[in-house]
Structures are given as C-alpha cells and as structure tokens.
Amino acid sequence: MIEIIKDLCTGCGICTKGCPFGLIELKEKKVFIKEGCNFCGACVDKCKELAIKVKTEEIKFDTSNFSGTWVFIEQAESKLKGVGLELLGEGRRLSDELKTKLTAVLLGKKVKELAQALIESGADEVLVYDSPALSYYSDETYAEIFTKLIFERRPEIVLIGATPIGRSLGPRLAARLRTGLTADCTELKIDEEKRLVQIRPAFGGNIMAAIISKKRPQIATVRPRVMKPLPPNKQRKGKIIEIIENLSSIKPKVKRLDFIKESASGPGIEEVDIIVSGGRGLKAQENFKLLEELASLLGGAVGSSRACVDSNWISHLHQVGQTGKTVSPKLYIACGISGAIQHIAGMRGSDCIIAINKDPSAPIFDIATYGIIGDLFEIVPLLIKEIGKRQ
Ligand SMILES: Cc1cc2nc3c(=O)[nH]c(=O)nc-3n(C[C@H](O)[C@H](O)[C@H](O)COP(=O)(O)OP(=O)(O)OC[C@H]3O[C@@H](n4cnc5c(N)ncnc54)[C@H](O)[C@@H]3O)c2cc1C
C-alpha cells in the first residue's frame, strides 16, 4: 500500500502531477490517495520530502502440503478432446521432474470408459465423476466440484486447456481458491525451487513473460496444439478413482436449453495437416475462393490473418494467431500475410511453412521454410494448375 507520512508532507502538490492515473488530491495542503490506486509507486519518486512510501508486506504461503499435477480433461458427448491428452503429455514431464503423481480429472456423463485411455496417455490416476447431472458443461457445477476436489486433495499444479470451457472454468477455480492463474501459457518449466514457471506472450506478443505464483495450486491454461501428447502406451498401469458427490446443494443459475454447433466453411483448421492461409494481400473477400480451391486440392483448410477477420472477409473460426487459433500442420502456406508477431505466435509450430509475398522484406520470410517473392494472384493459380495436373 501507499503510505503518506503526514508530518513530512509540505502540501507542495508536485506528486499530484506524478500520478499517471490522476488519483492524488490535495486537501487543506495535505495529500490523499483516491480509490483505484494500483500502487505503481510513480508518486514516490516525485516527492522530494520523502513523505510518500510504498509499504510492502511479504505474504508467506505454506506450500509444503501441496503435491502432484492435475490435468482437467475436457470431453464432449463422451469423446475426449485433444487438449486434455496434450496436457497429460506435458503434465507427465512436469510430474517426473517433481517426482510426484500425475492425476487426470474427468467429469461428465458416461465418461467412465474413457479413464483407461488417460492412463495410457500418461496419468498415474484418474479421478472420475460420472453423473447424468454432468451431461453438459456448466460453469457453476464444474467449478464447485473441481474446487472441492482441489481443496480436499491439494495438488500443487493444475493444468487446463485454454478453450472456451477452460477459460471459463480456470478463473472460477482461481477465485474460489484465492490463488493465481496464468492464462494462455506457451511453455511450462520447473525452476530450481521446484516452482512452476509459466511462460506466455505479453504486451501484444512483443515479450515473453515468465510468471511464478506464490500460492498453491499454481493454475495455468494452455492453448490446444501447443503441447504434444505422449504416444498411447497400452502397458501403462494406473488407478481409477470414482468420485461420489452429492450435487443437490449446487443450484446453477444458468440452464442450457439448446446447443447449436457453429461450423466453419470446410474442415476446422485445427484438424487438418495442410492450411492455406490468406492475409490482407488478398485485397477482397471474394479472393478467398482462390485459397479455398488450393486448400481443397491439397485436402486442407483455409486459415486467415486477423486483418481479414477484422475486415469481415472470413469468420473468426479461421483466424490463426495470438487471438485466434494455434495450429501446427505439416504444411502452412501463407499468402499475402506479412508475418506480424501475433500471427506467427499461432503458426510457428508448423512443420513446413511456404510464404508467398511480393515484399521481399516481409518478416514472414524470416520463419518460412520456402519463400516465394511474387504476386499471390499469379503464383496461387499456377500452383492450382500444377497440382491439379499431377492429381
Ligand atoms: C493484441 C493483438 C493481437 C493480435 N492477434 C492477431 C492474431 O491472432 N492473428 C493475426 O493474424 N494478427 C493478429 N494481430 C494483428 C497483427 O498485428 C497484424 O496486424 C496482422 O497479422 C496483419 O495481417 P496481414 O499480415 O494479413 O496484413 P498486413 O500486415 O497488411 O500484410 C499484408 C501483406 O500482404 C502482402 N501483399 C500485398 N499484396 C500482395 C500480393 N498481391 N501478393 C503477395 N503479397 C501481397 C504485403 O506485402 C504484406 O506483407 C494482433 C494484434 C494485436 C495488437
């Protein structure tokens, strides 16, 4: 907190101009901090009388009785989503380093039979809560059950997919448990003090921030397709623990009336091996037809930069990048995309990148496996013609 030492304050008012948020006021020649102060300390440097101090208090949190890594397993209609298996692969690595247990947490209706696959994918144990009441995801019900399980069993790390469900569940857990959460991590590490280092892009993707939480559990969300799943091992053995809870005390305020699936035109970009992606260089919505033709010849899907989504040329379901989807296909063809850091964040994991751009200094060429300097309206039709001939 900010402390004003009244005896030293002369009421000069210099500090009022030093607050970037205009939250310091002068009343009867004394300084007062208004509500909303974020304790940045900018005012401290302004005061020549040393009348302003930032008071910090080290909060000691007992981390010793937390152990194990948990992974929230997302499923829909009794089918596992890929992100849970990817996080089990990463969780296995973290647990091996910490020499602790890896637990998969599986909630839903008719999900018991999925537990074995989670053990084969790296889990030491699976906590299964199989109930007709969990037939679809509900924030309140899932958050309540998950919080109770964490409270009773005290894992030190909880990993959740940065999907619409995970992004809704994670903060609810963190708030209920009064702990921290790092969203959209791209890398996880264990430091020498056995803490989880949660690495994610910050300031519009211009720097990578390494975040450490002092509290437990350390909760992190990770986007789909960022981590790699382990190859399934049928020989792996593990424990399946069925949870029985009385849900009658949970009274969700939201009820699902219907479920309407939004569909991208053609296959989803996360599901395919080849993506043909378009940027502002396409110039108009109708020119995406050219990319659709190439993608369909190659058995792939159409992706896009945010510039085209913002111009309403294509739906957000196709957007690749920091605020779109993270993809790692075998082949990514970037047509008329400059290669902004926020776009690259979502596709740099592709095995092979072909960039088509008429500007030889476009940053996309820095990460491209093959670069074609030229007009996409000449090159893409040539590719369509050649590939068409070979097929
Ligand atoms: C917080 C934040 C999050 C963001 N998230 C994302 C994100 O998730 N995904 C994303 O893509 N962007 C994102 N952006 C936007 C990003 O910074 C860029 O503005 C965007 O990626 C630019 O899109 P573009 O490459 O299509 O367009 P431009 O940067 O305008 O590039 C167009 C390119 O097309 C080339 N070109 C033009 N005509 C032709 C032609 N006939 N033939 C060949 N080449 C041609 C040009 O030389 C140029 O390099 C984000 C920005 C911020 C601040």
The ligand as an SDF file (V2000), in Angstrom:
LIG
                    3D

 53 58  0  0  0  0  0  0  0  0999 V2000
   -3.1460   -7.8380  -29.2300 C   0  0  0  0  0  0  0  0  0  0  0  0
   -3.0920   -8.2050  -30.6840 C   0  0  0  0  0  0  0  0  0  0  0  0
   -3.4640   -9.4650  -31.0660 C   0  0  0  0  0  0  0  0  0  0  0  0
   -3.4140   -9.8310  -32.4130 C   0  0  0  0  0  0  0  0  0  0  0  0
   -3.7640  -11.0980  -32.7680 N   0  0  0  0  0  0  0  0  0  0  0  0
   -3.5970  -11.4830  -34.0530 C   0  0  0  0  0  0  0  0  0  0  0  0
   -3.8730  -12.8230  -34.4500 C   0  0  0  0  0  0  0  0  0  0  0  0
   -4.3210  -13.6660  -33.6640 O   0  0  0  0  0  0  0  0  0  0  0  0
   -3.6530  -13.1460  -35.7340 N   0  0  0  0  0  0  0  0  0  0  0  0
   -3.1790  -12.2590  -36.6680 C   0  0  0  0  0  0  0  0  0  0  0  0
   -3.0160  -12.6310  -37.8370 O   0  0  0  0  0  0  0  0  0  0  0  0
   -2.9490  -10.9810  -36.3100 N   0  0  0  0  0  0  0  0  0  0  0  0
   -3.1520  -10.5720  -35.0550 C   0  0  0  0  0  0  0  0  0  0  0  0
   -2.9280   -9.2710  -34.7220 N   0  0  0  0  0  0  0  0  0  0  0  0
   -2.7250   -8.2900  -35.8110 C   0  0  0  0  0  0  0  0  0  0  0  0
   -1.2800   -8.2770  -36.3170 C   0  0  0  0  0  0  0  0  0  0  0  0
   -0.5250   -7.3860  -35.5600 O   0  0  0  0  0  0  0  0  0  0  0  0
   -1.2530   -7.8030  -37.7890 C   0  0  0  0  0  0  0  0  0  0  0  0
   -1.8620   -6.5540  -37.8940 O   0  0  0  0  0  0  0  0  0  0  0  0
   -1.9420   -8.7650  -38.7520 C   0  0  0  0  0  0  0  0  0  0  0  0
   -1.4770  -10.0860  -38.5600 O   0  0  0  0  0  0  0  0  0  0  0  0
   -1.6320   -8.3090  -40.1750 C   0  0  0  0  0  0  0  0  0  0  0  0
   -2.3180   -9.1390  -41.0660 O   0  0  0  0  0  0  0  0  0  0  0  0
   -1.7670   -9.3550  -42.5370 P   0  0  0  0  0  0  0  0  0  0  0  0
   -0.4140   -9.9470  -42.4990 O   0  0  0  0  0  0  0  0  0  0  0  0
   -2.8420  -10.0700  -43.2840 O   0  0  0  0  0  0  0  0  0  0  0  0
   -1.7520   -7.8650  -43.1250 O   0  0  0  0  0  0  0  0  0  0  0  0
   -0.5470   -6.8970  -43.4570 P   0  0  0  0  0  0  0  0  0  0  0  0
    0.3750   -6.7490  -42.3130 O   0  0  0  0  0  0  0  0  0  0  0  0
   -1.1500   -5.6610  -44.0130 O   0  0  0  0  0  0  0  0  0  0  0  0
    0.2500   -7.6600  -44.6040 O   0  0  0  0  0  0  0  0  0  0  0  0
   -0.2410   -7.8700  -45.8850 C   0  0  0  0  0  0  0  0  0  0  0  0
    0.9150   -8.4690  -46.6860 C   0  0  0  0  0  0  0  0  0  0  0  0
    0.4410   -8.8260  -47.9650 O   0  0  0  0  0  0  0  0  0  0  0  0
    1.4750   -8.5670  -48.9100 C   0  0  0  0  0  0  0  0  0  0  0  0
    0.8430   -8.4200  -50.2220 N   0  0  0  0  0  0  0  0  0  0  0  0
    0.0350   -7.4320  -50.6460 C   0  0  0  0  0  0  0  0  0  0  0  0
   -0.4160   -7.7020  -51.8880 N   0  0  0  0  0  0  0  0  0  0  0  0
    0.1290   -8.8840  -52.2520 C   0  0  0  0  0  0  0  0  0  0  0  0
    0.0590   -9.6890  -53.4030 C   0  0  0  0  0  0  0  0  0  0  0  0
   -0.7020   -9.3510  -54.4560 N   0  0  0  0  0  0  0  0  0  0  0  0
    0.7710  -10.8290  -53.4420 N   0  0  0  0  0  0  0  0  0  0  0  0
    1.5530  -11.2250  -52.4080 C   0  0  0  0  0  0  0  0  0  0  0  0
    1.6630  -10.4870  -51.2870 N   0  0  0  0  0  0  0  0  0  0  0  0
    0.9520   -9.3580  -51.2000 C   0  0  0  0  0  0  0  0  0  0  0  0
    2.1510   -7.3260  -48.3870 C   0  0  0  0  0  0  0  0  0  0  0  0
    3.4760   -7.2200  -48.8990 O   0  0  0  0  0  0  0  0  0  0  0  0
    2.0860   -7.5280  -46.8880 C   0  0  0  0  0  0  0  0  0  0  0  0
    3.2760   -8.1370  -46.4160 O   0  0  0  0  0  0  0  0  0  0  0  0
   -2.9960   -8.8880  -33.3990 C   0  0  0  0  0  0  0  0  0  0  0  0
   -2.6260   -7.6040  -32.9850 C   0  0  0  0  0  0  0  0  0  0  0  0
   -2.6570   -7.2790  -31.6520 C   0  0  0  0  0  0  0  0  0  0  0  0
   -2.2400   -5.8890  -31.2500 C   0  0  0  0  0  0  0  0  0  0  0  0
  1  2  1  0
  2  3  1  0
  2 52  2  0
  3  4  2  0
  4  5  1  0
  4 50  1  0
  5  6  2  0
  6  7  1  0
  6 13  1  0
  7  8  2  0
  7  9  1  0
  9 10  1  0
 10 11  2  0
 10 12  1  0
 12 13  2  0
 13 14  1  0
 14 15  1  0
 14 50  1  0
 15 16  1  0
 16 17  1  0
 16 18  1  0
 18 19  1  0
 18 20  1  0
 20 21  1  0
 20 22  1  0
 22 23  1  0
 23 24  1  0
 24 25  2  0
 24 26  1  0
 24 27  1  0
 27 28  1  0
 28 29  2  0
 28 30  1  0
 28 31  1  0
 31 32  1  0
 32 33  1  0
 33 34  1  0
 33 48  1  0
 34 35  1  0
 35 36  1  0
 35 46  1  0
 36 37  1  0
 36 45  1  0
 37 38  2  0
 38 39  1  0
 39 40  1  0
 39 45  2  0
 40 41  1  0
 40 42  2  0
 42 43  1  0
 43 44  2  0
 44 45  1  0
 46 47  1  0
 46 48  1  0
 48 49  1  0
 50 51  2  0
 51 52  1  0
 52 53  1  0
M  END
$$$$
